[in-house]
Amino acid sequence: MYDLPYYKEQNQQVIKDFISQYPFAFVTGCDAEHKPIATQIPVFIEEIDGKKILRGHMMKNTDHHKAFLKNDNVLVVFSGKSTYVSGTWYSNPYIASTWNYMSVHIQGLIRFLGDSELEEVLRLTSLHFENNDKSSTTIYDNLPDTFKQRVMNAIVAFEIEVVAIDTVFKLSQDRDAESYQNIIEHLKQGSHDGQVIASEMEKRFEVVFGKDS
């Protein structure tokens, strides 16, 4: 991950909102033989007794489940929209092109939960992703018991205690104001992902260049 201060997002609420907006995260680690493993799982973040906790569930007896049982150190990567940025858009076009993107990396310790806790995690998860709509047919409490019993035998809940959070919001903060505006205008005319990045850049213009720019 880039360790450049001008690419770091310092606003904790922005980071929390980013995790909520892009919850389908890569959960990575190493097994007992130090071989890398990874899976993609939707997770959500909570704060309990001053600690940040990621919650989710996964299939039992998969390679990643077995690996995390042996090694509880995990890296969770949340990736947002990204886009190509042409060097021809800079005030000095004789510079290499690049890629703008947003990403949050969380280091943590994973802990698997028991069957009684699985029920609560599934309840919280379904409510979270259904925007607390308790009338939804997919809410845990509204599902048939036979379905819940079959599914619950195949999955295990987990929580990840957050140890460290790092970010890269690489949005052309190292360019001059003219280049920055040119990039925004070009991205607005391109793909949806580019338009999202352009919108994020617009929000940060005054922070990067000051109100008088």
Disulfide bonds with the S-S distance in Angstrom:
none
